[in-house]
Amino acid sequence: MIMAEAKKKQLFGTNGVRGVVGELMTPELVMKIAMAVGSMRPGTLAVGRDTRTSGPALIAAAKAGLMAVGCNVVDCGILPTPGLQYIVKEHFDAGIVITASHNPGEYNGVKVIESDGTEMDDDNSIAIEDHVFSGTFSAKGWEAVGNERSAPDLVQEYVEGVVSKVPAGIGEGMTVVIDAGCGAAYRTTAAILSQLKCRVLTINAQPDGRFPARNPEPSEEGLAPMADLVCSVGAAFGIAHDGDADRAVFIDNKGRFVEENKEFALIADAVCTGKSGIIVTPVSSSRLIEQIGSRNTCTVDYTAVGSIYVARRMRALLDEGKPVVFGGEGNGGLIYPDHQFCRDGGMTAAMMVHLLSMKKQALSTLVDDLPPSVMLKHKFHTDKAKLLLDAVNKKFASDMINAVDGIRIDRPDAWALIRPSGTEPLVRLYIESATEVVAKKFETEIFDCINPILS
């Protein structure tokens, strides 16, 4: 019997629908997506957005679409994506966030949130696409259209929810620098750390969808001004967010960028201490997580790349009665199952304060004490992703290959992953080893394979 090929997402990527505003991402498309969401998830829905200049136009379209199919809408204004996820989990039937997360300012997007606070899964995302492409919506007559109300202060519930997860006052005497990147974190992270009694200094804390100071994706180069400030004021650390603050990255007390997998390892060590269970993470994450897990009698369960897959795997394992203690990605997106099943940059900020208060050591010392790891990262803007993957698969066929997401090559002393992005027209390459010599040698092998295709 010939099996029908599984349907694939066409609009939705790894984390929602994203595109350049005025090209793929238009008010018309957003309204159709919202009408589909409202047709599938009737009731009262919350909406929110990040600071992008296109946000007001696109969220207006989302609200119009939801109300047109009879949903009532609660507009929570500008807030982090995990903030809206927390609010939906506590109060609403579903939600929509207008954000392109870490993508440049010309992008915007739509994330659909289920009633449990998780992002919508692939099957339901495909169902939304079917509605959008076919134009089948449950549009209502004049007597049944939905209504709207504003609730910008609901974000305070999220702030209080984060604060409640760590001991009171743990940041007393600790100076922290926050770079909100002119994104949604301007409303929350300083409030969270201030309630923990930290002395808080901020930069780029004004909402500005042009992102004049740096790109929404926090990078070592873009965070150089914050690193200088951390050193000059003697801060314990600096923290920066992407556009919708579902991720957090750190600068240590010496002004050094903390590679995100090392951040993941440090916080996993703190979360998992004294616990036995499972850490869930994608195939793109460092082997540091396995080393930290074994230190704490925890095992690692690998998924496809994307927080939605990590979060849903965590829930599935818990439903099977298995102990899941932590999850996350090696990009600063960490998931705390006793808080909520999504990446949460605000919670990660609080956990770093908690970590330092427990360890009584400088962040730089904790980073330096981690097992040796060299992670090389590259990204290539290309439309030849399939050719690249085919070439790598053929070249390294004698190695151990994992094809759950892209092509991961595992060796005893190193691993590499080459994977197309789910949100942009680019391919990412990760290579890791305990030593730079081995990592660089592996890098050269891969470049020799893919450069003829990229040139």
C-alpha positions as CSV (number, residue, x, y, z in Angstrom):
1,M,0.0,0.0,0.0
2,I,1.3,3.4,-0.9
3,M,1.2,5.8,2.0
4,A,0.1,9.4,1.4
5,E,2.8,11.9,1.9
6,A,2.3,13.9,5.1
7,K,1.3,17.5,4.5
8,K,3.9,20.1,5.2
9,K,3.6,23.6,6.5
10,Q,3.7,26.3,3.9
11,L,3.3,29.6,5.8
12,F,4.3,28.5,9.3
13,G,8.0,28.0,10.1
14,T,9.7,26.8,13.2
15,N,8.0,29.6,15.3
16,G,4.9,30.9,13.6
17,V,4.6,32.8,10.3
18,R,7.3,35.4,9.5
19,G,8.2,37.6,6.6
20,V,9.2,41.0,5.3
21,V,6.5,43.5,5.9
22,G,4.8,44.6,2.7
23,E,5.9,41.4,0.9
24,L,4.8,38.2,2.6
25,M,3.7,39.8,5.8
26,T,0.7,42.0,5.1
27,P,-2.4,43.1,7.1
28,E,-4.5,41.0,4.7
29,L,-2.6,37.8,5.5
30,V,-2.7,38.5,9.2
31,M,-6.4,39.1,9.1
32,K,-6.9,35.8,7.3
33,I,-4.7,33.9,9.8
34,A,-6.7,35.5,12.7
35,M,-10.0,34.6,11.1
36,A,-8.7,31.0,10.8
37,V,-7.6,31.0,14.4
38,G,-10.9,32.4,15.7
39,S,-12.8,29.9,13.6
40,M,-10.8,27.0,15.2
41,R,-10.5,28.5,18.7
42,P,-13.7,30.4,19.4
43,G,-14.1,32.4,22.6
44,T,-12.1,35.2,24.2
45,L,-8.6,35.6,22.9
46,A,-5.7,37.7,24.1
47,V,-3.4,39.6,21.6
48,G,-0.1,41.4,22.1
49,R,2.9,42.5,20.1
50,D,6.5,43.6,20.3
51,T,7.8,47.1,19.4
52,R,8.1,46.8,15.6
53,T,6.9,49.7,13.6
54,S,4.5,47.5,11.7
55,G,3.0,46.2,14.9
56,P,0.1,48.6,15.2
57,A,-1.1,47.9,11.7
58,L,-0.8,44.1,11.9
59,I,-2.3,43.8,15.3
60,A,-5.3,45.8,14.1
61,A,-5.7,43.3,11.3
62,A,-5.5,40.4,13.8
63,K,-8.1,42.0,16.0
64,A,-10.4,42.6,13.0
65,G,-10.1,39.0,11.9
66,L,-10.8,37.6,15.3
67,M,-13.8,39.8,15.9
68,A,-15.2,39.2,12.4
69,V,-15.6,35.5,13.3
70,G,-17.2,36.2,16.6
71,C,-14.3,36.2,19.1
72,N,-13.9,38.7,21.9
73,V,-10.5,40.2,22.0
74,V,-8.4,41.4,24.9
75,D,-5.5,43.6,23.8
76,C,-2.5,43.3,26.2
77,G,-0.4,45.9,24.3
78,I,3.4,45.6,24.0
79,L,4.7,42.7,26.1
80,P,7.1,39.8,25.8
81,T,5.8,36.7,24.0
82,P,6.2,34.6,27.2
83,G,4.2,37.3,29.0
84,L,1.3,36.8,26.7
85,Q,1.7,33.0,26.9
86,Y,1.5,33.2,30.7
87,I,-1.6,35.4,30.5
88,V,-3.3,33.1,28.0
89,K,-2.6,30.1,30.2
90,E,-4.2,31.8,33.2
91,H,-7.2,33.4,31.5
92,F,-8.0,32.9,27.8
93,D,-9.0,30.4,25.2
94,A,-6.1,31.2,22.9
95,G,-3.9,34.1,21.8
96,I,-2.0,35.8,19.0
97,V,1.3,37.6,19.2
98,I,2.5,39.9,16.5
99,T,6.3,39.5,16.5
100,A,9.3,38.4,14.5
101,S,11.3,37.7,17.6
102,H,15.0,38.0,16.7
103,N,14.6,38.8,13.0
104,P,15.6,42.3,11.6
105,G,13.2,45.2,11.8
106,E,11.8,44.8,8.3
107,Y,10.3,41.5,9.4
108,N,7.2,40.8,11.4
109,G,5.1,37.7,12.1
110,V,2.3,35.9,13.9
111,K,2.6,33.3,16.7
112,V,-0.5,31.4,17.7
113,I,-0.8,30.5,21.4
114,E,-3.0,27.6,22.6
115,S,-5.0,27.8,25.9
116,D,-2.3,26.1,27.8
117,G,0.2,28.8,26.8
118,T,2.1,26.7,24.3
119,E,2.6,27.6,20.7
120,M,0.3,25.9,18.2
121,D,1.6,22.5,16.9
122,D,2.3,21.6,13.3
123,D,-1.0,19.8,12.6
124,N,-3.1,22.7,13.8
125,S,-0.8,25.2,12.0
126,I,-1.5,23.3,8.8
127,A,-5.2,23.4,9.5
128,I,-4.9,27.2,9.8
129,E,-3.2,27.3,6.5
130,D,-6.0,25.3,4.9
131,H,-8.5,27.9,6.1
132,V,-6.3,30.7,4.8
133,F,-5.8,29.2,1.4
134,S,-9.5,28.1,1.0
135,G,-11.0,31.2,2.5
136,T,-13.3,29.1,4.7
137,F,-14.0,31.1,7.9
138,S,-16.8,31.3,10.3
139,A,-17.6,34.9,9.6
140,K,-20.5,36.3,11.7
141,G,-23.4,38.7,11.0
142,W,-23.7,42.1,12.7
143,E,-25.4,40.7,15.8
144,A,-22.6,38.2,16.6
145,V,-19.3,40.0,15.8
146,G,-16.9,40.1,18.8
147,N,-15.9,43.0,20.9
148,E,-12.6,44.4,22.1
149,R,-11.1,45.7,25.4
150,S,-7.7,46.8,26.4
151,A,-5.8,45.3,29.3
152,P,-2.2,46.6,29.2
153,D,-1.7,46.0,32.9
154,L,-2.2,42.2,32.7
155,V,1.5,42.0,32.0
156,Q,2.1,42.6,35.7
157,E,0.6,39.1,36.4
158,Y,3.5,37.7,34.4
159,V,6.1,39.8,36.3
160,E,4.7,38.6,39.6
161,G,4.5,35.0,38.3
162,V,8.3,35.0,37.5
163,V,9.2,36.7,40.8
164,S,7.2,34.1,42.7
165,K,9.4,31.3,41.4
166,V,12.6,32.3,43.1
167,P,13.3,33.2,46.8
168,A,12.4,36.8,47.8
169,G,15.1,39.4,47.8
170,I,17.8,37.2,46.4
171,G,19.3,40.0,44.3
172,E,20.0,42.3,47.2
173,G,23.4,43.9,46.8
174,M,23.7,42.7,43.2
175,T,24.1,45.2,40.3
176,V,22.7,44.1,37.0
177,V,22.8,45.8,33.6
178,I,19.8,45.2,31.2
179,D,19.9,45.8,27.5
180,A,16.2,45.5,26.3
181,G,17.3,46.2,22.7
182,C,14.4,48.6,22.3
183,G,12.1,45.5,22.3
184,A,9.3,44.2,24.4
185,A,11.6,43.4,27.4
186,Y,11.5,47.2,28.3
187,R,8.2,46.5,30.1
188,T,9.3,43.5,32.2
189,T,12.9,42.5,32.9
190,A,13.8,45.6,34.9
191,A,10.6,45.2,36.9
192,I,11.4,41.6,37.6
193,L,14.9,42.2,38.8
194,S,14.0,45.3,40.8
195,Q,11.5,43.2,42.7
196,L,14.3,40.7,43.5
197,K,16.1,43.7,45.1
198,C,18.8,44.0,42.4
199,R,20.3,47.4,41.6
200,V,19.2,47.7,38.0
201,L,20.8,49.8,35.2
202,T,19.3,49.8,31.7
203,I,20.3,50.7,28.2
204,N,18.2,50.7,25.1
205,A,15.1,50.6,27.4
206,Q,12.9,52.8,25.2
207,P,10.5,51.0,22.8
208,D,11.6,51.7,19.2
209,G,10.8,49.3,16.4
210,R,13.5,50.8,14.2
211,F,16.0,49.1,16.6
212,P,18.5,51.9,16.3
213,A,21.1,50.6,18.8
214,R,21.5,47.0,17.7
215,N,19.7,44.3,15.8
216,P,16.9,42.4,17.7
217,E,19.1,39.3,17.8
218,P,21.6,40.0,20.6
219,S,25.1,39.3,19.4
220,E,28.6,39.6,21.0
221,E,29.4,42.6,18.7
222,G,26.0,44.3,19.3
223,L,26.4,44.0,23.1
224,A,29.8,45.6,23.3
225,P,28.3,48.9,24.8
226,M,26.6,46.8,27.5
227,A,29.8,44.9,28.2
228,D,31.7,48.2,28.7
229,L,29.0,49.4,31.2
230,V,29.1,46.1,33.1
231,C,32.8,46.5,33.6
232,S,32.7,50.2,34.5
233,V,30.0,49.8,37.2
234,G,31.2,46.5,38.6
235,A,28.0,44.7,37.7
236,A,27.5,41.0,38.5
237,F,26.3,40.5,34.9
238,G,24.6,42.0,31.9
239,I,21.5,40.6,30.3
240,A,20.1,41.2,26.8
241,H,17.0,40.1,25.0
242,D,15.7,39.6,21.5
243,G,12.8,41.5,20.2
244,D,10.0,39.6,22.0
245,A,12.1,38.6,25.1
246,D,11.6,34.9,24.9
247,R,15.3,34.5,24.9
248,A,18.1,35.9,27.2
249,V,21.8,36.1,26.7
250,F,24.5,37.3,29.2
251,I,27.7,39.3,29.6
252,D,29.7,38.1,32.6
253,N,31.3,40.4,35.2
254,K,34.5,40.6,33.1
255,G,32.6,41.9,30.1
256,R,32.7,38.6,28.2
257,F,29.9,37.3,26.1
258,V,28.6,34.0,27.6
259,E,28.0,31.6,24.7
260,E,24.4,30.5,25.0
261,N,25.1,26.8,25.4
262,K,27.3,27.6,28.4
263,E,24.4,29.7,29.7
264,F,22.1,26.7,29.2
265,A,24.6,24.4,31.0
266,L,25.0,26.8,34.0
267,I,21.3,27.2,34.6
268,A,20.6,23.6,33.9
269,D,23.1,22.7,36.7
270,A,21.3,25.0,39.1
271,V,17.8,23.8,38.1
272,C,18.7,20.1,38.2
273,T,20.8,20.0,41.4
274,G,19.3,17.4,43.7
275,K,16.9,16.1,41.0
276,S,16.8,13.1,38.8
277,G,15.0,13.3,35.5
278,I,15.1,14.4,31.9
279,I,16.5,17.5,30.2
280,V,14.9,18.1,26.8
281,T,16.8,19.9,24.1
282,P,17.2,20.1,20.3
283,V,19.9,18.4,18.2
284,S,21.6,21.8,17.9
285,S,22.5,22.0,21.6
286,S,26.0,21.5,23.0
287,R,27.2,18.2,24.5
288,L,27.8,20.3,27.6
289,I,24.1,19.5,28.5
290,E,24.9,15.8,28.5
291,Q,27.9,16.4,30.8
292,I,25.9,18.6,33.2
293,G,23.0,16.1,33.1
294,S,25.2,13.2,34.1
295,R,26.6,15.3,36.9
296,N,23.0,15.6,38.3
297,T,21.8,12.1,37.4
298,C,19.7,13.5,34.5
299,T,19.5,12.2,31.0
300,V,19.1,14.2,27.8
301,D,16.2,13.7,25.3
302,Y,16.9,15.3,21.8
303,T,14.3,16.8,19.5
304,A,14.0,18.8,16.3
305,V,15.1,22.4,16.5
306,G,12.4,24.7,17.8
307,S,11.1,25.6,21.2
308,I,7.6,24.2,20.2
309,Y,9.1,20.8,19.7
310,V,11.0,21.0,23.0
311,A,8.0,22.2,24.9
312,R,5.6,19.6,23.5
313,R,8.2,16.8,24.1
314,M,8.5,17.9,27.7
315,R,4.7,17.7,28.1
316,A,4.5,14.3,26.3
317,L,7.1,12.8,28.6
318,L,5.4,14.2,31.7
319,D,2.1,12.7,30.4
320,E,3.9,9.4,30.3
321,G,4.8,9.8,33.9
322,K,8.4,10.5,33.3
323,P,10.2,13.2,35.4
324,V,11.1,16.2,33.2
325,V,13.2,18.8,35.1
326,F,14.3,21.3,32.4
327,G,14.4,22.1,28.7
328,G,15.6,24.6,26.3
329,E,17.7,25.5,23.3
330,G,21.4,26.6,23.0
331,N,20.3,30.1,21.9
332,G,19.3,31.5,25.2
333,G,15.7,30.1,25.0
334,L,15.1,28.1,28.2
335,I,12.0,26.4,29.4
336,Y,11.0,25.9,33.1
337,P,8.3,23.3,33.4
338,D,7.1,24.4,36.9
339,H,6.5,27.9,35.4
340,Q,5.3,27.4,31.9
341,F,6.1,25.4,28.7
342,C,7.7,28.1,26.6
343,R,11.0,29.9,26.3
344,D,11.0,32.7,28.9
345,G,13.7,35.4,28.9
346,G,12.3,37.0,32.0
347,M,12.4,33.8,34.0
348,T,16.0,33.2,32.8
349,A,17.0,36.6,34.1
350,A,15.6,35.7,37.5
351,M,17.3,32.3,37.4
352,M,20.7,33.9,36.8
353,V,20.2,36.0,39.9
354,H,19.2,32.9,41.8
355,L,22.2,31.0,40.5
356,L,24.7,33.6,41.6
357,S,23.0,34.0,45.0
358,M,23.3,30.2,45.5
359,K,26.8,29.7,44.2
360,K,28.4,32.7,45.9
361,Q,30.8,32.9,43.0
362,A,31.3,35.3,40.1
363,L,29.7,34.4,36.8
364,S,33.1,34.5,35.1
365,T,34.3,31.9,37.5
366,L,31.3,29.6,36.9
367,V,31.8,29.9,33.1
368,D,35.5,29.1,33.3
369,D,34.8,26.1,35.5
370,L,32.6,24.4,32.9
371,P,34.0,21.5,30.9
372,P,36.0,22.6,27.9
373,S,33.9,23.3,24.8
374,V,34.5,25.2,21.6
375,M,31.4,26.0,19.5
376,L,31.8,27.4,16.0
377,K,28.7,28.9,14.4
378,H,28.1,30.1,10.9
379,K,25.1,31.1,8.8
380,F,24.8,31.3,5.0
381,H,22.2,33.2,3.2
382,T,21.3,30.8,0.3
383,D,18.5,29.2,-1.6
384,K,20.5,26.0,-2.0
385,A,19.7,24.4,1.3
386,K,18.7,21.0,-0.2
387,L,21.9,20.8,-2.3
388,L,23.9,21.6,0.8
389,L,22.2,18.9,2.9
390,D,22.5,16.3,0.1
391,A,26.2,17.1,-0.3
392,V,26.9,16.8,3.4
393,N,24.9,13.6,3.7
394,K,26.9,12.0,0.9
395,K,30.3,13.3,2.1
396,F,29.9,12.1,5.6
397,A,27.9,8.9,5.0
398,S,30.5,6.9,6.9
399,D,30.0,8.9,10.1
400,M,27.0,8.6,12.5
401,I,24.2,10.7,11.0
402,N,21.2,12.0,12.7
403,A,18.6,13.4,10.3
404,V,15.8,14.4,12.8
405,D,16.4,18.0,11.7
406,G,18.9,18.9,9.1
407,I,22.0,16.7,9.1
408,R,23.9,16.2,12.4
409,I,27.2,14.4,12.2
410,D,28.4,12.8,15.5
411,R,31.9,11.7,16.1
412,P,33.5,10.6,19.4
413,D,35.5,13.9,19.7
414,A,33.1,16.4,17.9
415,W,29.8,16.9,16.3
416,A,28.3,19.2,13.6
417,L,24.9,20.2,12.5
418,I,23.9,21.8,9.2
419,R,20.3,22.9,9.1
420,P,18.1,25.3,7.1
421,S,16.4,28.0,9.2
422,G,12.7,27.7,9.8
423,T,12.2,31.5,9.7
424,E,14.7,33.0,7.2
425,P,16.3,32.0,3.8
426,L,19.5,30.8,5.4
427,V,21.4,27.7,6.5
428,R,23.0,27.4,9.9
429,L,26.1,25.4,10.7
430,Y,27.2,24.4,14.2
431,I,30.4,22.6,15.1
432,E,31.6,21.6,18.6
433,S,34.5,19.9,20.2
434,A,36.4,20.1,23.4
435,T,39.4,21.6,21.6
436,E,39.6,24.3,19.0
437,V,42.1,22.2,16.9
438,V,39.6,19.4,16.4
439,A,36.7,21.8,15.8
440,K,38.6,23.8,13.2
441,K,39.7,20.6,11.4
442,F,36.1,19.4,11.3
443,E,35.0,22.9,10.1
444,T,37.5,22.7,7.2
445,E,36.1,19.3,6.1
446,I,32.6,20.7,6.0
447,F,33.6,23.9,4.2
448,D,35.5,21.9,1.6
449,C,32.2,20.1,1.0
450,I,29.8,23.1,0.9
451,N,31.9,25.9,-0.5
452,P,31.6,24.8,-4.1
453,I,27.8,24.9,-3.8
454,L,27.8,28.3,-2.0
455,S,30.3,30.0,-4.5
